[in-house]
């Protein structure tokens, strides 16, 4: 598995989008700062300048090609020949993307610290009590941690769709739709089927709201779930999609 893991890191490092994406995230964060830095500085800092969606978009583009592009180009055959098992391949790819996800979140926190002392937002105090009776710095760390759970769940979903659909362009499009329209689809589902909301609220699309609900308590009216319920369900869905994805990958013929 060591050689497989090294190969996945090598491929990730040599992708242009791997290095280009952080600059796009930086531009997005600066744009958010210029737009609302004077009116909602604490919320901006807590959400790392609304970096969650740009990170998810980056993960969709980078992670989608991890499987679908290799399957589409038959490069997966070489990987299967060199590796000891399909599980080693699957775990290596997941670990590499997860580490990249962690790096992106750490990077946005560093950028947040820099932008927080820049002229684009009003001065803030990191120790001031903000949401959940916690200091702003704790809010920021907690939001980042929760977003890591959300994005890891999305990674497992991306892997599953990448294995099921061989077209990279289709996989990217499908996952972008899920991320940016899934929340609205979930709320519409709960609204239409309000009589069954106690069951429907556990649908996987509802889990995408986890990060947003942490910094916007009013979202509980949409999700019908508490933060702890959403967090637990998101982790369980990650495990479910991870297992299903691996089983499909193991049975798939190339």
C-alpha positions in Angstrom: 0.0 0.0 0.0 3.0 2.3 0.6 3.9 2.5 -3.1 0.2 3.0 -4.0 -0.1 5.8 -1.5 3.1 7.4 -2.9 1.7 7.2 -6.4 -1.5 8.9 -5.4 0.4 11.7 -3.7 2.6 12.1 -6.8 -0.4 12.4 -9.1 -2.1 14.9 -6.8 1.0 17.1 -6.5 1.5 17.1 -10.3 -2.1 18.2 -11.1 -2.2 21.9 -11.9 -5.6 22.3 -10.3 -4.1 21.2 -7.0 -2.0 24.4 -6.9 -4.4 26.7 -8.8 -7.4 26.0 -6.5 -6.0 27.7 -3.4 -5.6 30.9 -5.4 -9.2 30.8 -6.4 -10.2 30.2 -2.8 -8.1 33.2 -1.7 -9.8 35.4 -4.3 -13.2 34.2 -3.1 -12.3 35.0 0.5 -11.0 38.5 -0.4 -14.2 39.1 -2.4 -16.3 38.1 0.6 -14.3 40.4 2.8 -14.8 43.3 0.5 -18.5 42.6 0.3 -19.4 42.2 3.9 -16.3 42.9 5.9 -17.6 46.1 7.3 -21.1 44.8 8.2 -20.5 41.2 9.5 -16.8 40.9 10.4 -17.3 38.4 13.2 -19.4 36.1 11.0 -16.8 36.3 8.2 -14.0 35.3 10.6 -16.1 32.5 12.1 -16.7 31.1 8.7 -13.2 31.7 7.4 -14.6 34.2 5.0 -17.2 31.8 3.6 -14.5 29.4 2.4 -16.6 26.3 2.8 -18.3 26.3 -0.7 -15.0 27.1 -2.6 -13.3 24.2 -0.8 -16.2 21.9 -1.7 -16.0 23.0 -5.3 -12.2 22.3 -5.3 -12.7 18.9 -3.8 -15.3 18.0 -6.5 -13.0 18.9 -9.3 -9.9 17.3 -7.8 -11.5 14.2 -6.2 -13.8 13.5 -9.2 -10.8 12.9 -11.5 -9.3 10.5 -8.9 -11.5 7.6 -10.1 -13.6 8.7 -13.1 -10.7 10.1 -15.2 -8.6 7.0 -14.6 -11.5 4.7 -15.4 -12.3 6.8 -18.5 -8.7 6.6 -19.7 -8.2 3.0 -18.6 -5.3 4.1 -16.4 -7.0 2.2 -13.6 -5.8 -1.0 -15.3 -2.2 -0.2 -14.7 -2.9 0.8 -11.1 -4.8 -2.5 -10.5 -1.8 -4.5 -12.0 0.7 -2.8 -9.7 -1.3 -2.8 -6.5 -1.8 -5.7 -4.2 -5.5 -5.1 -3.7 -8.4 -2.9 -4.7 -8.8 -1.9 -1.0 -5.3 -0.5 -1.0 -6.1 1.6 -4.0 -9.4 2.8 -2.6 -7.9 3.7 0.8 -4.9 5.4 -0.7 -7.0 7.6 -2.9 -9.3 8.5 0.0 -6.4 9.2 2.4 -4.7 11.5 -0.2 -7.9 13.5 -0.9 -8.6 13.7 2.9 -5.2 15.1 3.6 -5.6 17.6 0.8 -8.9 18.6 2.3 -7.2 19.1 5.7 -4.5 21.3 4.1 -7.1 23.5 2.4 -8.9 24.1 5.7 -5.6 24.9 7.5 -4.7 27.2 4.6 -8.0 29.1 4.9 -7.5 29.5 8.6 -4.1 31.1 8.0 -5.6 33.4 5.4 -8.4 34.3 7.8 -5.9 35.3 10.4 -4.1 37.6 7.8 -7.3 39.1 6.4 -8.7 39.7 10.0 -6.0 42.3 10.5 -6.4 43.8 7.1 -8.3 47.0 6.2 -11.0 45.1 4.3 -12.9 44.3 7.5 -13.7 46.1 10.8 -11.4 45.3 13.7 -12.4 42.2 15.7 -11.4 40.7 19.0 -10.6 37.0 18.8 -11.4 36.6 22.5 -14.8 38.3 22.3 -17.8 36.1 23.1 -19.8 35.5 19.9 -21.9 32.4 19.1 -22.7 29.4 21.4 -21.4 31.4 24.3 -17.9 30.8 23.0 -15.0 33.1 22.0 -14.7 34.0 18.3 -11.5 32.0 18.0 -13.3 28.9 19.4 -16.1 29.6 17.0 -13.7 29.7 14.1 -11.9 26.5 15.1 -15.3 24.7 15.7 -16.7 25.8 12.3 -13.5 24.5 10.6 -13.8 21.2 12.4 -17.4 20.8 11.5 -16.8 21.7 7.9 -14.1 19.0 7.8 -16.9 16.5 8.7 -19.1 17.9 6.0 -16.4 17.9 3.4 -15.3 14.4 4.2 -18.8 13.3 3.8 -18.9 15.0 0.4 -15.6 13.2 -0.5 -17.2 9.8 0.1 -20.1 10.8 -2.1 -17.8 12.0 -4.8 -15.9 8.7 -4.7 -19.2 6.8 -5.0 -20.4 8.7 -8.0 -17.0 8.6 -9.6 -17.0 4.8 -9.5 -20.6 4.6 -10.8 -20.2 7.1 -13.6 -17.2 6.8 -15.9 -17.5 10.3 -17.4 -15.4 12.8 -15.4 -17.3 15.8 -16.8 -20.6 14.2 -15.8 -19.3 13.3 -12.3 -18.1 16.9 -11.7 -21.5 18.3 -12.9 -23.5 15.9 -10.9 -21.6 16.6 -7.6 -21.7 20.4 -8.1 -25.5 20.1 -8.5 -25.7 18.0 -5.4 -23.7 20.5 -3.3 -25.3 23.7 -4.5 -28.9 22.5 -5.1 -29.0 19.5 -2.7 -29.8 21.7 0.3 -32.8 23.3 -1.5 -34.0 19.9 -2.7 -33.8 18.6 0.9 -35.8 21.5 2.3 -38.4 21.2 -0.5 -38.7 17.5 0.3 -39.3 18.2 4.0 -41.8 20.9 3.1 -43.7 18.7 0.7 -43.6 15.6 2.9 -44.0 17.5 6.2 -46.1 14.6 7.6 -43.1 12.3 7.2 -40.5 14.9 8.2 -39.4 12.8 11.2 -38.1 10.3 8.7 -37.3 12.5 5.7 -35.1 14.8 7.8 -32.5 12.1 7.8 -32.0 12.1 4.0 -28.3 12.5 3.0 -28.8 15.8 1.2 -29.8 17.4 4.5 -26.3 16.6 5.9 -24.9 19.2 3.5 -26.4 21.9 5.8 -24.3 20.9 8.8 -21.7 23.7 8.5 -24.2 26.3 7.7 -26.4 25.4 10.7 -23.5 25.8 13.1 -23.1 29.5 12.3 -26.7 30.1 11.5 -29.0 28.6 14.2 -32.1 29.4 12.3 -31.2 26.6 9.9 -32.7 24.2 12.4 -36.1 25.2 11.0 -35.0 23.9 7.7 -33.1 20.7 8.7 -35.3 19.7 11.6 -32.2 18.3 13.3 -29.8 19.6 16.0 -26.1 20.1 15.4 -25.3 16.9 17.2 -27.8 14.9 15.2 -26.5 16.3 12.0 -22.9 15.6 12.9 -23.6 12.0 13.9 -25.7 11.4 10.8 -23.1 13.0 8.5 -20.4 10.7 9.9 -22.6 7.6 9.5 -23.4 8.6 5.9 -19.7 9.0 5.2 -19.1 5.5 6.5 -22.1 4.2 4.5 -21.0 5.8 1.2 -17.4 4.8 1.8 -18.4 1.1 2.2 -20.8 1.2 -0.7 -18.2 2.9 -2.9 -15.6 0.3 -2.1 -18.0 -2.6 -2.7 -19.0 -1.2 -6.1 -15.3 -0.6 -6.9 -14.4 -4.2 -5.8 -17.1 -5.7 -8.0 -16.6 -3.4 -11.0 -15.0 -4.9 -14.0 -12.5 -2.9 -16.0 
